[in-house]
Amino acid sequence: MPLIKVQSSVQKPETSQVEGLLKSLSGKLSKHLGKPESYVMTSLEADVPMTFAGTTEEPVCYIEIKNLGNMSPSQTKEMSQDFCQEVNNKLGVPIERIYIEFASVDRPMWGWKGSTFG
């Protein structure tokens, strides 16, 4: 149900680094949202052609965080700080070149196991 999808212009790291980042993001998202990690999905797309501020010289990253139910302003602020720092540490993307979109999804709008959560 919670999803964190990371798209970045950085070159794809080694498999062990990718797995480490995805597992770290999964655990963090579970804790931030108070939901079981067994429902969390993570994704990384590297080598995506991207610009930020009209430039391609430095790495850039776009993160989507989706959740069934609402996220409070304090939650999104804490997640922004945490995930920007994590992506900076693991992928080397400057935090000022990271955007995060937070989206709350209605239960009937999220499918799983051939049905929906609504």
PyMOL commands that set and color helices and strands:
alter all, ss='L'
color gray80, all
select helices_A, chain A and resi 15-33+37-39+73-91+95-97+107-109
alter helices_A, ss='H'
color red, helices_A
select strands_A, chain A and resi 3-8+41-45+61-68+98-105+111-112+115-116
alter strands_A, ss='S'
color yellow, strands_A
deselect
rebuild
show_as cartoon
